[in-house]
Amino acid sequence: MMSKSTRIIHALLALLCGASATLAFAPYGIWPLAFFSVTAFFILINQRSAKSAALLGFFWGLGQFGTGISWVYHSIAKFGGLPLPAGIVIMLLLIAYLALYPALFAYLTNRFFNPQHCRPWLRYLIAMPLLWLLCDAIRGSLFTGFPWLYLGYSQIDSPLSAIAPVFGVQGITLAIILCASALAWSLKWRSLKPLTTLMVVAGVCALCWWGQPKWLKAGEQSYQVSMIQGNIPQHLKWQPQMRGITLMRYFELTRQHWDSDIIIWPEAALPVFETDVPEYLASVDSAARKNGVSVLTGIIDLRPNHGDIYNSILVLGDSEQDSYNYDTAQRYNKNHLVPFGEFVPFESLLRKLGPLFNLPMSSFNRGPRIQPNLIAHGLSMASALCYEIAFSGLVRSNVHANTGAILTLSNDAWFGNTIGPHQHLEIARMRALELGRPVLRATNTGITAAIDLNGQLMATLPQFKTQVLTTTIHPGVGATPFWKWGYRPLWIASILLTIWGLWQRRKQKKVLSQRQ
């Protein structure tokens, strides 16, 4: 029987291990810590009851999410309008909810694949990797999903990144869990045999790296792109006195870059409804057409007839449409909305409880899941607004054979000078690598960036500076395996391995019962 002090020490170790995982992600980028964190966690839950393992999993989750999504508190505290204690409670509830997923993983692992009742290879190389993916999949879809801090993102600059174009970010996560499981098994049983798993993972990485030039390359055509970082403070953005300043700032910065092919403004760049400024938009459209330039801007579209409101991207200037007309303009409407930020679940009840549930622009409607690519200066672009870039399936479903680039507009001003915008950029880099398309990321206060089709940063702007990033991009040509098949190969293999693993477990239990 383990003493109370030992249990407390183990819980604190799990908490610290979870917190160390955050250092593997941007902006720190110490990617080996992802392996250390998970390996230590797996060792801690070995030889435990299911309930005891779940408790350690919960503490590990508190460590990871308590540090990894600390940036959320900035928006709650600064813009939520709630008293400090209420804001802290809401943040703690969110962290505790997310910590339930590693707790669920640990519970299922030790409930059904306890090392005392199953062979080590079945527990470490089959059950643990598959259960981790299952819990991640639930977290990424339940209650609209929160796929932030998937472990695979931490490897964007490691050799494991070669897996992304074939199996996606969760293929990298699977590789991390396999390596961590093998290390935990090796340390527990003092054997080098499990370490052959690391060689298999290295071999898969090598094959993926070798195959990349065969399915993807940069096109010969080039586009000069200018992305404007307006740097409008979030607490001033919607103030009436800022309207004229903001409209003028974007127009003046745009006017200085008429030599570009495409000019991009960030999410909701203009602090007005689209229907409030038709003359302004028409003048930008006219000037852009005269110079042969496409201008894309984030804007709020309040439909005058039925009151629906959309977070949109609008194309002005050189496009497939005639001069700007509200009814025929080329646009993209955001599909995956942020809970509480852009829509309120159980709206009739929660809006009465406090200002946090009544933030400005928190009543958006959803656009269709699949929408036509935006065409700007002949370049076909799949769109993702802000949080949407974290949903690889959504972005993938909007990338077509003729898609040359991925466009993502954001306004990370909500999160100030925290680690959130850096993690957001890391996620955008992974989408470029998975789908083999350059990503253009325009933001209000940073980090504005151009990302090539290999997920590497071509150019960035510093945060909280009013600047323009101008670069040349080459559209991606070809198709990655992940774009063709998505996660289907991963899940088919997982289902088959699960069935086989359960059969092996049943077979082993039968043998043990006969011996008894």
Buried (B, 14 or more C-beta within 10 A) or exposed (E): EEEEEEEEEBBEBBBBBBBBBBBBBBEEBEBEBBBBBBBBBBBBBBEBEBEBBBBBBBBBBBBBBBBBBBBBBBBBBBBBBBEEEBBBEBBEEBBBBBBBBBBBBBBBBBEBBBBEEBBBBBBBBBBBBBBBBBBBBBBBEEEBBBBBBBBBBBBBBBBBBBBBBBBBBBBBBBBBBBBBBBBBBBBBEEEEEBEEBBEBBBEBBEEBBEBBEEBBBBBEEEBBBBBBBBBBEBEEBBEEEBBEBBBEBBBEBBEEBBEBBBBBBBBBBBBBBBEBBEEBBBBBBBBBBEBEBBBBBBBBBEBEEEEBBBBBBBBBBBBEBEEBEBEEBBBBBBBBBBBBBBBBEEEEEBBEEBEBBBBEEBBBBBBEEEBBBBBBBBBBBBBBBBBBBBBBBBBBBBBBEEBBBBBBBBBBBBBBEBBBBBBBBBBBBBBBBBBBBBBBBBBBBBBBBBBBBBBBBBBBBEBBEEBBBBBEBBBBBBBBBBBEBBBEBBBEEBEEBBEEBBEBBEEBEEEEEEEE
